[in-house]
Amino acid sequence: MTVVTTTASYSRLRCLLFATLLGFALCATAQADEPKAAAKHLDVKSTFRNICGFCHENYGRKAAKGPQLMNSERSDEFIFNRIKKGMPGRMAAFGTAFTDDQIRDIIKFIRSLKPDEEPQNPS
C-alpha cells in the first residue's frame, strides 16, 4: 500500500510542479505584454490543448490527472473561480495569465465539448 501512496503522491507532486512552472511562465509572458489595455484574442482550443491538456485529457472530454470537464455539473462560477484562483495542491491559479473575459471563453469552450466532435473555439 505504501508504494501506491508514494506513486500517487509523486504523480500529484509532479503535476503540481508542472502547473506551477507553467503558471510562472504564463505570468512572465503576461507581464512582458503589458500594458493590458487591449487583450489579445485567445485561441482557446490551442491554449487548452497546450496548457490544460496536461491534466484534462482530450480537451477535457476524459478524466486524467484532472477531472473530465465535458458535461461537468459544476457551475460556471465554480469553474471560473477554479481557473482564476486555482486550488492548492490540485490546480495552479491562472488569474494573472488570463483576463476574466478569456476565462469566460475557456468556460464556453468547455461547455461546448461533445464526445464525437472536434472541439471549436467559442464564437
Backbone bond lengths (Angstrom), bond angles and torsions (degrees), N, CA, C in turn:
res aa  C-N    CA-C-N  psi(-1)  N-CA   C-N-CA  omega(-1)  CA-C   N-CA-C  phi
1 M - - - 1.448 - - 1.515 111.47 -
2 T 1.328 116.69 -32.60 1.460 120.97 179.32 1.522 110.98 -62.74
3 V 1.323 118.20 -38.25 1.455 121.75 -179.28 1.524 110.23 -63.21
4 V 1.331 117.52 -43.33 1.458 121.47 179.53 1.519 110.26 -62.75
5 T 1.330 116.40 -45.79 1.460 120.67 179.21 1.517 110.37 -61.97
6 T 1.317 117.83 -44.13 1.453 121.60 -179.58 1.519 110.47 -65.10
7 T 1.321 117.87 -43.90 1.455 121.60 178.53 1.516 110.54 -63.68
8 A 1.326 118.23 -43.93 1.462 121.45 178.50 1.518 110.64 -63.99
9 S 1.320 117.00 -41.78 1.460 120.95 178.62 1.521 110.33 -64.03
10 Y 1.322 117.52 -42.91 1.450 121.39 179.22 1.524 110.19 -62.54
11 S 1.319 117.54 -43.48 1.456 121.41 179.67 1.520 111.16 -62.73
12 R 1.321 116.83 -43.91 1.468 121.24 178.77 1.525 110.58 -64.79
13 L 1.322 116.47 -42.50 1.462 120.92 179.56 1.525 110.23 -63.54
14 R 1.314 117.20 -42.59 1.459 121.47 178.65 1.522 111.14 -62.39
15 C 1.333 117.00 -42.43 1.463 121.42 178.81 1.524 110.14 -64.82
16 L 1.322 116.85 -42.82 1.464 121.14 179.37 1.520 110.70 -64.60
17 L 1.318 117.30 -41.97 1.457 121.11 178.59 1.517 110.42 -62.12
18 F 1.322 117.37 -45.30 1.457 121.22 178.61 1.522 110.59 -60.83
19 A 1.331 117.26 -46.91 1.464 120.98 -179.63 1.523 111.03 -62.75
20 T 1.323 117.24 -38.80 1.466 121.15 178.85 1.523 110.62 -65.37
21 L 1.318 117.09 -47.21 1.460 120.56 178.48 1.524 111.00 -62.36
22 L 1.308 116.51 -40.39 1.450 121.15 177.53 1.527 110.43 -63.81
23 G 1.314 116.25 -40.91 1.462 120.43 177.39 1.519 111.42 -61.38
24 F 1.329 116.98 -43.34 1.465 120.41 177.72 1.525 110.78 -62.78
25 A 1.314 116.63 -41.71 1.466 119.73 179.32 1.528 110.74 -63.38
26 L 1.320 116.22 -42.74 1.462 119.71 178.99 1.526 111.09 -65.49
27 C 1.322 116.96 -38.62 1.469 120.80 177.84 1.518 110.33 -62.41
28 A 1.322 116.76 -43.90 1.460 120.51 -179.94 1.525 110.44 -63.52
29 T 1.322 116.66 -40.53 1.453 120.77 177.70 1.516 110.84 -64.85
30 A 1.313 116.60 -43.71 1.459 120.92 -179.65 1.524 110.59 -63.36
31 Q 1.340 117.73 -39.99 1.455 120.57 179.61 1.519 111.24 -69.11
32 A 1.314 117.41 -32.94 1.456 120.73 179.18 1.523 111.60 -68.63
33 D 1.310 117.38 -25.04 1.457 122.38 -178.59 1.523 112.65 -89.49
34 E 1.315 119.64 6.24 1.457 122.86 -179.00 1.512 109.47 -61.35
35 P 1.280 121.78 149.60 1.454 126.01 -1.61 1.520 111.50 -77.99
36 K 1.317 115.69 157.87 1.458 122.01 -175.68 1.517 112.20 -95.77
37 A 1.292 119.06 28.00 1.460 121.93 -176.82 1.530 111.12 -54.79
38 A 1.317 116.68 -46.93 1.454 120.10 179.76 1.522 108.04 -121.89
39 A 1.327 115.97 101.78 1.460 120.56 -178.72 1.525 109.54 -68.19
40 K 1.324 115.03 140.21 1.457 120.15 177.70 1.516 109.91 -68.05
41 H 1.335 114.61 152.55 1.466 119.30 173.82 1.525 107.93 -63.68
42 L 1.316 116.09 135.07 1.459 121.63 -178.39 1.523 109.53 -97.20
43 D 1.316 116.47 124.05 1.459 121.46 171.84 1.533 105.74 -80.63
44 V 1.323 115.50 91.39 1.463 120.91 -171.81 1.521 111.31 -62.33
45 K 1.313 117.10 -43.36 1.462 119.95 -177.53 1.529 110.82 -60.25
46 S 1.313 117.04 -47.06 1.462 121.31 179.32 1.528 110.80 -65.78
47 T 1.325 116.58 -43.22 1.463 121.25 178.46 1.521 110.49 -60.25
48 F 1.327 116.02 -45.56 1.464 120.07 -179.35 1.527 110.49 -62.30
49 R 1.329 115.76 -45.76 1.472 119.72 -179.08 1.530 110.87 -61.27
50 N 1.337 117.70 -43.46 1.461 121.54 -173.05 1.524 114.49 -84.43
51 I 1.308 118.14 -25.06 1.463 120.19 -177.37 1.524 110.69 -112.04
52 C 1.303 116.70 -59.15 1.469 121.26 -174.57 1.525 111.94 -73.33
53 G 1.351 115.67 -29.65 1.453 120.84 -176.31 1.511 114.56 -61.91
54 F 1.327 117.51 -17.29 1.462 119.83 177.49 1.525 110.49 -61.70
55 C 1.319 116.78 -35.80 1.467 120.87 -178.90 1.529 113.54 -110.69
56 H 1.327 116.77 -24.88 1.471 121.21 -178.11 1.531 108.12 -113.39
57 E 1.309 115.47 93.37 1.459 123.25 -171.43 1.532 112.81 -64.28
58 N 1.339 114.26 148.78 1.464 121.99 175.08 1.532 111.27 53.48
59 Y 1.328 115.39 50.43 1.470 123.05 179.94 1.530 112.51 61.62
60 G 1.308 117.81 25.44 1.465 120.54 179.68 1.515 113.34 89.11
61 R 1.338 116.10 7.18 1.472 119.17 -179.64 1.516 112.11 -85.46
62 K 1.340 117.44 -10.75 1.466 121.91 178.38 1.521 109.44 -132.82
63 A 1.302 115.99 149.29 1.467 120.75 173.19 1.520 108.32 -74.96
64 A 1.310 116.14 142.21 1.462 122.34 175.13 1.526 106.46 -143.15
65 K 1.321 118.07 -123.47 1.463 120.19 174.58 1.533 109.55 -66.31
66 G 1.325 115.11 -31.91 1.464 122.15 175.08 1.519 109.26 -109.82
67 P 1.321 116.78 170.43 1.468 119.59 -176.98 1.530 113.50 -73.86
68 Q 1.320 114.84 160.41 1.463 120.52 170.61 1.530 107.08 -64.91
69 L 1.311 117.00 135.94 1.462 120.95 -179.37 1.525 112.39 -103.60
70 M 1.330 116.64 -27.40 1.459 119.90 178.31 1.529 109.00 -60.50
71 N 1.320 115.84 133.54 1.473 123.09 -179.92 1.527 112.79 61.98
72 S 1.327 116.89 27.62 1.463 120.44 179.01 1.523 110.32 -64.38
73 E 1.308 115.43 139.58 1.461 120.80 176.63 1.525 111.24 -84.79
74 R 1.331 117.17 -5.20 1.463 121.08 177.69 1.524 109.14 -67.05
75 S 1.325 115.93 146.66 1.468 120.28 179.83 1.527 110.07 -73.52
76 D 1.336 115.58 160.16 1.459 120.34 175.76 1.526 110.02 -59.08
77 E 1.313 116.54 -37.82 1.461 120.89 179.76 1.536 110.48 -62.93
78 F 1.333 116.58 -42.75 1.461 120.37 178.89 1.534 109.98 -61.40
79 I 1.329 116.48 -48.52 1.467 120.58 -178.28 1.525 110.14 -63.51
80 F 1.343 116.97 -42.39 1.458 121.77 177.79 1.533 110.22 -55.62
81 N 1.326 116.06 -51.12 1.467 120.47 -178.41 1.521 112.25 -65.35
82 R 1.334 117.65 -35.68 1.464 120.46 179.17 1.528 110.17 -66.66
83 I 1.336 117.11 -41.97 1.466 119.90 178.33 1.529 109.76 -66.42
84 K 1.305 116.46 -45.66 1.470 121.20 -175.45 1.531 112.61 -69.74
85 K 1.324 116.51 -46.74 1.469 120.74 -172.63 1.520 114.35 -103.01
86 G 1.344 116.74 -15.71 1.454 120.48 -178.53 1.519 111.68 68.33
87 M 1.328 115.11 -167.08 1.463 121.91 175.78 1.524 107.04 -151.44
88 P 1.326 116.52 115.81 1.462 119.52 -176.51 1.533 112.42 -49.53
89 G 1.327 114.82 130.35 1.451 120.72 178.29 1.520 114.50 81.75
90 R 1.340 117.11 -5.50 1.471 119.25 -176.93 1.523 112.88 -128.05
91 M 1.336 117.38 -43.55 1.463 120.28 -177.58 1.524 109.37 -150.64
92 A 1.325 115.03 137.58 1.460 120.38 177.74 1.526 109.76 -70.96
93 A 1.321 116.39 154.03 1.462 122.53 175.42 1.525 108.46 -85.92
94 F 1.327 116.22 135.11 1.462 121.21 -179.93 1.523 112.17 -117.55
95 G 1.335 117.15 17.84 1.460 122.01 -178.09 1.517 114.12 -64.47
96 T 1.327 117.83 -24.59 1.457 119.68 177.30 1.525 111.94 -91.51
97 A 1.320 116.94 -12.68 1.464 121.49 -180.00 1.527 112.02 -91.76
98 F 1.323 116.50 -31.00 1.461 121.48 -177.30 1.520 110.26 -122.69
99 T 1.323 115.55 145.20 1.461 119.97 173.22 1.528 108.05 -75.91
100 D 1.321 116.88 166.75 1.466 120.28 177.09 1.528 110.84 -59.71
101 D 1.333 117.30 -39.82 1.467 120.14 179.05 1.529 111.30 -65.22
102 Q 1.320 117.13 -37.36 1.461 119.89 177.71 1.530 110.93 -66.97
103 I 1.322 117.03 -38.09 1.465 120.41 176.63 1.525 109.53 -63.94
104 R 1.318 117.31 -40.57 1.477 120.13 176.72 1.528 110.82 -62.06
105 D 1.334 117.52 -37.81 1.468 120.28 176.24 1.527 111.14 -65.04
106 I 1.306 117.68 -37.54 1.473 121.09 176.70 1.527 109.48 -62.69
107 I 1.324 117.21 -40.98 1.465 120.80 178.39 1.528 110.45 -65.52
108 K 1.322 117.79 -41.09 1.475 120.54 175.98 1.528 110.19 -59.02
109 F 1.332 116.04 -42.07 1.457 121.06 178.01 1.521 110.60 -60.09
110 I 1.333 116.47 -47.27 1.472 121.23 179.84 1.525 110.11 -60.61
111 R 1.311 117.32 -44.25 1.472 121.64 -177.76 1.525 112.43 -67.02
112 S 1.331 116.92 -23.62 1.463 119.78 -177.62 1.526 113.25 -89.63
113 L 1.325 117.76 -3.35 1.465 120.91 -177.08 1.529 111.46 -63.45
114 K 1.329 115.08 135.09 1.469 123.13 176.64 1.521 107.66 -126.37
115 P 1.340 117.73 147.70 1.470 120.65 -174.99 1.530 114.81 -59.80
116 D 1.314 118.46 -39.67 1.465 120.08 -172.47 1.514 113.28 -117.16
117 E 1.335 117.92 22.49 1.456 121.65 179.75 1.525 109.76 -122.60
118 E 1.328 115.30 141.96 1.457 120.27 176.10 1.531 108.90 -64.57
119 P 1.324 117.83 127.57 1.475 119.96 -179.82 1.530 110.98 -61.41
120 Q 1.326 115.58 146.79 1.457 122.84 179.43 1.525 110.14 -123.66
121 N 1.316 116.24 150.91 1.449 120.21 173.08 1.524 109.02 -63.79
122 P 1.341 117.33 143.73 1.469 119.13 177.39 1.527 110.05 -66.90
123 S 1.321 114.98 148.60 1.473 118.29 179.74 1.498 111.61 -100.33
